[in-house]
Amino acid sequence: MPIKTKFTEMFGVEKPIMQGGMHHVGFAVMAAAVSNAGGLGTITALSLRTPELLREEIRKCKAMTEKPFAVNMTILPALVPPNYQAFADVVVEEGVKVVETAGRNPAEFIEFFKKHDVKVIHKCTSIKHAMTAARAGADMISMDGFEAGGHPGEDDVTNWTLYPLSLRKLPIPFIASGACGTAEHLVAAMAMGAQGMNMGTRFMATKEAPIQQGIKDALVNGDEKSTTLVMRTLRNTERVYANNTSRKVQNIEKEKPGDIKAILPYIKGDNYKKSFHETGDSTNSVWSCGQIIGLIDGVPSCQELLDTIVSDAEAIIRDRLSARVIPSSKL
């Protein structure tokens, strides 16, 4: 029996699970595998170097699935920022109907996408930013707690607090994001008002994830202490896999706080692109990783992963939780 939520209804998917944007992972093969498994797969726009390469990737995904998929646009500070509008134009021209925005205030892009009947999910890390996105016209929020891989914000607020606050304060629906990856997470998130959940790191440890086996092995062998934080002194905090390279960055930050040039050789995206796609070495680059790593125990297919999460969630709701509610007449 499927789980029906505002997420499944709004985006026309079977399961209330989204694959979030992930640099050097969110390609067509990943997005299509998730969508074909009943979730909402996502292509990460800026993993493609140019708008035309994004166009090719979207068309490739369409050839692999007839089901809905999204495109992620993460708008972050950069020494030489990409032409975000050109990427947005390609999304519209290729008929993609769902976009995940993240990073800085997305108001101008939300307005653009809404004019072209594109649904917008905005990923953010605070109620304040979620309210801003809602006022700008976002259709749904992906609420990202401190446990998340990537950029969890600067407030250090965990999901356990953010989700009930989102339910109480947001005028639009939200999905859970950050260290999500199990049936228990899905059920707990829905109990706190979420309409589904967004998974990133967990999808990296799937058969279809287009990364080297060495990275997948690191995810399976890691534990809940296998992540750490870098770029705190830049107020651009990133949760990453704990290794010698991330520790080197932390040591440099202690010596030269706020000096991005000092750490740039170690945090460049090309470094972990090489780790992901060529060497499979989990230790010689800085790469995003959420605390869900402590709960990753295998490398299933996307279909197996999503089927298990949803069926186990149904069993938890039907058996484990309902059994705890005793009619007053039997007390």
C-alpha positions as CSV (number, residue, x, y, z in Angstrom):
1,M,0.0,0.0,0.0
2,P,1.7,3.2,-1.1
3,I,2.4,6.2,1.1
4,K,0.5,9.2,-0.2
5,T,1.6,12.7,0.7
6,K,1.6,16.3,-0.7
7,F,5.0,15.5,-2.2
8,T,3.8,12.5,-4.2
9,E,0.7,14.3,-5.3
10,M,2.5,17.6,-6.3
11,F,5.3,15.9,-8.3
12,G,3.5,12.9,-9.6
13,V,5.8,10.3,-8.0
14,E,5.0,7.0,-6.3
15,K,7.2,7.3,-3.3
16,P,7.8,10.3,-1.0
17,I,11.6,10.3,-1.5
18,M,13.7,12.8,-3.4
19,Q,17.3,12.5,-4.5
20,G,18.9,15.8,-3.7
21,G,21.5,17.7,-5.8
22,M,25.0,16.3,-5.5
23,H,28.1,17.6,-7.2
24,H,29.7,15.0,-9.5
25,V,27.1,12.4,-8.6
26,G,23.8,13.9,-9.8
27,F,24.0,12.9,-13.5
28,A,21.3,11.4,-15.7
29,V,22.1,7.8,-14.8
30,M,21.5,8.6,-11.1
31,A,18.4,10.7,-11.6
32,A,16.8,8.2,-13.9
33,A,17.5,5.3,-11.5
34,V,15.8,7.1,-8.7
35,S,12.8,8.2,-10.8
36,N,12.4,4.7,-12.2
37,A,12.4,3.4,-8.7
38,G,9.4,5.7,-7.8
39,G,11.2,8.6,-6.3
40,L,12.1,12.0,-7.7
41,G,15.6,11.9,-9.2
42,T,17.6,15.1,-9.7
43,I,20.3,16.2,-12.1
44,T,22.8,18.6,-10.6
45,A,23.1,21.5,-13.1
46,L,26.6,22.8,-12.0
47,S,28.1,19.3,-12.3
48,L,27.8,20.1,-16.0
49,R,30.3,22.7,-17.1
50,T,28.1,24.6,-19.5
51,P,24.3,25.1,-20.1
52,E,24.6,23.0,-23.3
53,L,26.1,20.1,-21.4
54,L,23.2,20.3,-19.1
55,R,20.8,20.2,-22.1
56,E,22.5,17.0,-23.2
57,E,22.2,15.5,-19.8
58,I,18.5,16.3,-19.5
59,R,17.9,14.7,-22.9
60,K,19.9,11.7,-21.8
61,C,17.7,11.4,-18.7
62,K,14.6,11.6,-20.7
63,A,15.8,8.7,-22.8
64,M,16.3,6.7,-19.6
65,T,13.0,7.4,-17.9
66,E,9.5,8.6,-18.7
67,K,8.9,9.6,-15.1
68,P,9.3,13.1,-13.5
69,F,12.8,14.3,-12.5
70,A,14.2,17.5,-11.2
71,V,17.2,19.8,-11.9
72,N,19.2,21.2,-8.9
73,M,20.5,24.8,-9.1
74,T,22.8,25.7,-6.2
75,I,23.7,29.3,-6.1
76,L,26.8,29.9,-4.1
77,P,29.5,32.6,-3.8
78,A,32.2,32.1,-6.4
79,L,35.3,33.9,-7.6
80,V,33.9,33.5,-11.1
81,P,30.2,32.7,-10.8
82,P,28.6,30.7,-13.6
83,N,25.9,32.1,-15.8
84,Y,23.0,30.8,-13.7
85,Q,20.4,32.3,-15.9
86,A,21.6,30.4,-18.9
87,F,21.3,27.2,-16.9
88,A,17.8,28.2,-15.9
89,D,16.9,28.9,-19.5
90,V,17.9,25.4,-20.5
91,V,15.7,23.9,-17.8
92,V,12.7,25.7,-19.1
93,E,13.5,25.1,-22.8
94,E,13.9,21.3,-22.2
95,G,10.5,21.1,-20.4
96,V,11.8,20.1,-16.9
97,K,8.9,20.7,-14.5
98,V,10.6,20.6,-11.1
99,V,13.7,22.5,-9.9
100,E,15.5,22.3,-6.6
101,T,17.1,25.6,-5.7
102,A,19.7,26.0,-2.9
103,G,22.2,28.6,-1.7
104,R,21.6,32.3,-1.7
105,N,18.2,34.0,-1.9
106,P,16.5,32.3,-4.9
107,A,13.7,34.9,-5.4
108,E,14.7,36.0,-8.9
109,F,14.9,32.4,-10.1
110,I,11.7,31.3,-8.4
111,E,9.9,34.2,-10.2
112,F,11.5,33.0,-13.5
113,F,10.5,29.4,-13.0
114,K,7.0,30.1,-11.8
115,K,6.4,32.2,-15.0
116,H,7.1,29.0,-16.9
117,D,5.0,26.7,-14.8
118,V,8.0,25.0,-13.1
119,K,7.5,23.7,-9.6
120,V,10.3,24.9,-7.2
121,I,11.6,23.1,-4.1
122,H,13.9,25.3,-2.2
123,K,16.5,23.7,0.1
124,C,17.5,25.8,3.1
125,T,18.8,25.4,6.6
126,S,16.7,27.9,8.7
127,I,13.1,28.9,9.2
128,K,14.0,32.5,8.2
129,H,15.3,31.5,4.8
130,A,12.4,29.1,4.3
131,M,9.9,31.9,5.0
132,T,11.8,34.1,2.4
133,A,11.5,31.4,-0.2
134,A,7.8,30.8,0.6
135,R,7.1,34.5,0.1
136,A,9.0,34.4,-3.2
137,G,6.7,31.7,-4.4
138,A,8.4,28.4,-3.7
139,D,6.1,25.4,-3.8
140,M,7.9,23.3,-1.2
141,I,10.8,23.6,1.2
142,S,13.5,21.0,1.7
143,M,14.6,21.6,5.3
144,D,18.2,20.8,5.9
145,G,19.4,20.2,9.4
146,F,22.9,20.4,10.9
147,E,23.5,16.6,10.3
148,A,23.4,17.1,6.5
149,G,26.3,16.6,4.2
150,G,27.3,19.7,2.2
151,H,26.4,23.1,3.5
152,P,24.2,22.9,6.7
153,G,24.3,26.6,7.4
154,E,25.8,28.5,10.3
155,D,23.2,28.0,13.0
156,D,23.9,24.4,14.0
157,V,20.2,23.6,14.4
158,T,19.3,19.9,14.0
159,N,16.4,18.3,12.3
160,W,14.8,17.3,15.6
161,T,14.1,21.0,16.1
162,L,13.8,22.2,12.5
163,Y,11.0,19.9,11.5
164,P,8.4,20.7,14.2
165,L,9.2,24.4,13.7
166,S,8.6,24.0,10.0
167,L,5.3,22.5,10.6
168,R,4.3,25.3,13.0
169,K,5.6,28.2,11.0
170,L,5.8,27.6,7.3
171,P,2.8,28.4,5.0
172,I,3.9,25.8,2.5
173,P,4.7,22.0,2.7
174,F,8.2,20.8,3.5
175,I,10.3,17.6,3.1
176,A,13.0,16.4,5.5
177,S,16.6,16.7,4.4
178,G,19.9,16.0,6.1
179,A,21.1,12.6,7.3
180,C,18.0,10.9,6.0
181,G,18.1,7.4,4.6
182,T,16.0,4.9,6.5
183,A,12.4,3.9,7.0
184,E,12.7,5.2,10.6
185,H,13.7,8.6,9.2
186,L,10.8,8.7,6.9
187,V,8.2,7.8,9.5
188,A,9.7,10.2,12.1
189,A,9.9,13.0,9.6
190,M,6.3,12.5,8.6
191,A,5.3,12.5,12.3
192,M,6.9,15.9,12.6
193,G,5.0,17.2,9.6
194,A,7.3,16.4,6.6
195,Q,5.7,15.3,3.3
196,G,8.6,13.1,2.4
197,M,12.4,13.1,2.6
198,N,15.4,14.2,0.5
199,M,18.4,11.9,0.5
200,G,21.9,12.6,-0.8
201,T,24.7,10.7,0.8
202,R,22.6,7.5,1.0
203,F,22.1,7.5,-2.7
204,M,25.9,7.7,-3.2
205,A,26.0,4.1,-1.8
206,T,23.8,2.6,-4.5
207,K,24.7,0.4,-7.5
208,E,23.7,3.1,-10.0
209,A,25.6,6.0,-8.4
210,P,28.2,7.1,-11.0
211,I,31.2,7.1,-8.6
212,Q,34.1,4.7,-7.9
213,Q,33.7,1.7,-5.7
214,G,36.3,3.1,-3.2
215,I,34.0,5.9,-2.3
216,K,31.1,3.6,-1.8
217,D,33.3,1.3,0.4
218,A,34.2,4.3,2.5
219,L,30.5,5.1,3.0
220,V,29.7,1.5,4.0
221,N,32.7,1.2,6.4
222,G,32.2,4.6,8.0
223,D,30.4,5.3,11.2
224,E,28.5,8.2,12.8
225,K,31.8,9.9,13.6
226,S,33.1,9.8,10.1
227,T,32.2,13.3,9.1
228,T,33.7,16.7,10.1
229,L,33.2,20.4,9.4
230,V,35.4,22.6,7.2
231,M,35.2,26.3,6.1
232,R,33.7,27.4,9.4
233,T,35.9,30.4,9.5
234,L,34.6,31.5,6.1
235,R,31.0,31.2,7.3
236,N,30.4,28.7,4.5
237,T,30.5,25.6,6.6
238,E,30.6,22.3,4.9
239,R,30.1,18.8,6.4
240,V,32.5,16.4,4.7
241,Y,34.0,13.0,5.0
242,A,36.6,13.0,7.8
243,N,40.1,12.2,6.3
244,N,43.6,13.5,6.2
245,T,42.7,16.2,3.7
246,S,39.8,17.6,5.6
247,R,42.0,17.7,8.7
248,K,44.7,19.5,6.8
249,V,42.0,22.2,5.9
250,Q,41.0,22.5,9.5
251,N,44.6,23.0,10.6
252,I,45.1,25.7,8.0
253,E,41.9,27.4,9.1
254,K,43.3,27.5,12.6
255,E,46.4,29.2,11.4
256,K,44.8,31.5,8.8
257,P,41.1,31.9,9.7
258,G,39.0,33.2,6.8
259,D,41.7,32.9,4.2
260,I,40.1,31.0,1.3
261,K,43.2,31.2,-0.8
262,A,45.1,29.2,1.8
263,I,42.7,26.3,1.7
264,L,41.6,26.5,-2.0
265,P,44.2,23.9,-3.3
266,Y,42.5,21.4,-1.0
267,I,38.8,22.2,-1.4
268,K,38.6,22.5,-5.2
269,G,35.8,20.6,-6.8
270,D,38.2,19.1,-9.3
271,N,39.9,17.3,-6.5
272,Y,37.0,15.2,-5.4
273,K,35.8,14.9,-9.0
274,K,39.0,13.0,-9.6
275,S,38.4,10.9,-6.4
276,F,34.8,10.1,-7.4
277,H,35.3,9.4,-11.1
278,E,38.9,8.2,-11.5
279,T,40.9,7.0,-8.4
280,G,38.2,6.0,-5.9
281,D,40.5,7.3,-3.2
282,S,38.4,8.5,-0.3
283,T,41.3,10.2,1.6
284,N,42.9,12.6,-0.8
285,S,40.1,15.2,-1.3
286,V,37.4,17.0,0.5
287,W,34.0,15.7,-0.3
288,S,30.5,16.2,1.1
289,C,29.1,13.5,3.4
290,G,26.2,13.5,5.9
291,Q,26.0,11.8,9.2
292,I,23.8,9.2,7.6
293,I,27.1,7.5,6.9
294,G,26.7,5.8,10.3
295,L,23.6,4.0,9.0
296,I,24.8,2.9,5.6
297,D,25.3,-0.9,5.6
298,G,25.3,-1.9,2.0
299,V,25.1,-0.8,-1.7
300,P,21.7,-1.8,-3.0
301,S,20.1,-0.7,-6.3
302,C,18.0,2.4,-6.1
303,Q,14.9,0.2,-6.6
304,E,15.9,-2.0,-3.7
305,L,16.7,0.9,-1.5
306,L,13.4,2.8,-2.1
307,D,11.3,-0.3,-2.0
308,T,12.8,-1.3,1.4
309,I,12.4,2.1,2.9
310,V,8.8,2.5,1.9
311,S,7.7,-1.1,2.8
312,D,9.5,-0.9,6.2
313,A,8.0,2.5,6.8
314,E,4.5,1.1,6.2
315,A,5.3,-1.8,8.6
316,I,6.5,0.6,11.3
317,I,3.3,2.7,11.0
318,R,1.0,-0.3,10.7
319,D,2.6,-2.6,13.3
320,R,5.0,-0.9,15.6
321,L,3.3,2.4,16.1
322,S,-0.4,1.4,16.0
323,A,0.3,-1.3,18.6
324,R,1.3,1.5,21.1
325,V,-2.1,3.2,20.8
326,I,-4.4,1.4,23.3
327,P,-8.2,2.2,23.1
328,S,-9.3,3.9,26.4
329,S,-11.9,1.1,26.8
330,K,-9.1,-1.4,27.3
331,L,-7.2,0.5,29.9
